[in-house]
Amino acid sequence: MTIIAANPEHLGARIRIAAVLHTLGSAMTHHPHIHMIVPAGIGGKFNNR
């Protein structure tokens, strides 16, 4: 995904994604799930896209 986004024909930018894997729910039972933060935009010289 980062390689495709860096290609000038697509987005031409470096993107970042933060993810955390949780294996327990609030009741301390086995409940695997993932929380992710994905930026919705880019700044700098790419503001016109």
N, C-alpha and C positions, 0 to 999 in steps of 0.2 A: 504494500500500500504506500509506503514512504517513497519507494522508487518511482511508482507511477505518478505520485503527486509532485515529485521533483522534476519530472519531465516538462519542459516548457510548452509542449503541445497540449498538456493537460492543465496543470495548475501552476507549475514552475515555482513551487515553494516547498520548504521543509515543514512537515507537520509533526505534531507530537500527540501521543495518547497516553494517559495514565490509567492503569487498571489495578484493582486490588481483588484478590480472591478470598472470600470468606467461606469458612467451612462449617460454622455454627450459626444457628439462628438466635434470636433474643431469648428463647427458652432453653438455650444450651443444648439443642438437639441437632443432629446432623442435617444440615441444610446448605449444601454448597451453592454459592451464587457469586456473581462478579459485579463489582461496581466500576464504572468507567467514566472518565472525564475526557470528552473530545471537543477541542475548541471549534467553534462554529465559524470563525473568520480568521483572516490574516491581516497584517498591517504593513506599514512601511511603503515601499515602492509598489506594492500589489493592491493598493486601495482602489484602483480603478477597475478591478476585475470583479 
